[in-house]
């Protein structure tokens, strides 16, 4: 992977994470959720996990690794 691709991909991922966070905040603002809202929330959580995996792969390709929480 070249630096330009990585930079563009990270920028895209940042935007996606921001969108997911905003949607999750709206979800948490309500106490009751329809089935479709719960499903969408689960999909967002899955996507965040996929993003984390993608970033780990990108970092590994650069000889780095994600910090453990």
C-alpha positions as a Python dict, from the first residue, in 0.01 Angstrom:
ca = {
    (1, 'X'): (0, 0, 0),
    (2, 'X'): (131, 340, -86),
    (3, 'X'): (115, 643, 140),
    (4, 'X'): (-140, 826, -75),
    (5, 'X'): (-382, 534, -62),
    (6, 'X'): (-335, 498, 314),
    (7, 'X'): (-390, 869, 371),
    (8, 'X'): (-706, 874, 160),
    (9, 'X'): (-839, 556, 319),
    (10, 'X'): (-777, 682, 673),
    (11, 'X'): (-954, 1007, 587),
    (12, 'X'): (-1250, 812, 451),
    (13, 'X'): (-1257, 590, 760),
    (14, 'X'): (-1252, 896, 988),
    (15, 'X'): (-1558, 1034, 812),
    (16, 'X'): (-1736, 701, 836),
    (17, 'X'): (-1656, 669, 1207),
    (18, 'X'): (-1792, 1019, 1267),
    (19, 'X'): (-2116, 928, 1088),
    (20, 'X'): (-2146, 605, 1286),
    (21, 'X'): (-2086, 789, 1613),
    (22, 'X'): (-2353, 1045, 1531),
    (23, 'X'): (-2605, 774, 1447),
    (24, 'X'): (-2518, 583, 1765),
    (25, 'X'): (-2565, 898, 1974),
    (26, 'X'): (-2911, 944, 1826),
    (27, 'X'): (-2987, 579, 1900),
    (28, 'X'): (-2877, 610, 2263),
    (29, 'X'): (-3086, 925, 2309),
    (30, 'X'): (-3401, 711, 2303),
    (31, 'X'): (-3507, 444, 2551),
    (32, 'X'): (-3719, 233, 2319),
    (33, 'X'): (-3619, 111, 1975),
    (34, 'X'): (-3798, -59, 1690),
    (35, 'X'): (-3657, -384, 1558),
    (36, 'X'): (-3515, -209, 1252),
    (37, 'X'): (-3339, 47, 1474),
    (38, 'X'): (-3185, -230, 1683),
    (39, 'X'): (-3072, -406, 1369),
    (40, 'X'): (-2918, -88, 1229),
    (41, 'X'): (-2738, -32, 1560),
    (42, 'X'): (-2596, -384, 1550),
    (43, 'X'): (-2482, -326, 1193),
    (44, 'X'): (-2305, -7, 1298),
    (45, 'X'): (-2130, -192, 1581),
    (46, 'X'): (-2023, -461, 1334),
    (47, 'X'): (-1894, -197, 1093),
    (48, 'X'): (-1688, -35, 1368),
    (49, 'X'): (-1535, -375, 1440),
    (50, 'X'): (-1457, -420, 1071),
    (51, 'X'): (-1293, -78, 1060),
    (52, 'X'): (-1076, -170, 1357),
    (53, 'X'): (-967, -487, 1178),
    (54, 'X'): (-893, -294, 859),
    (55, 'X'): (-683, -41, 1048),
    (56, 'X'): (-494, -322, 1220),
    (57, 'X'): (-413, -475, 881),
    (58, 'X'): (-300, -138, 746),
    (59, 'X'): (-78, -78, 1048),
    (60, 'X'): (66, -427, 1030),
    (61, 'X'): (159, -356, 669),
    (62, 'X'): (350, -54, 797),
    (63, 'X'): (519, -257, 1069),
    (64, 'X'): (300, -113, 1347),
    (65, 'X'): (8, -239, 1555),
    (66, 'X'): (-300, -97, 1723),
    (67, 'X'): (-260, -28, 2094),
    (68, 'X'): (-453, -264, 2318),
    (69, 'X'): (-714, -105, 2545),
}
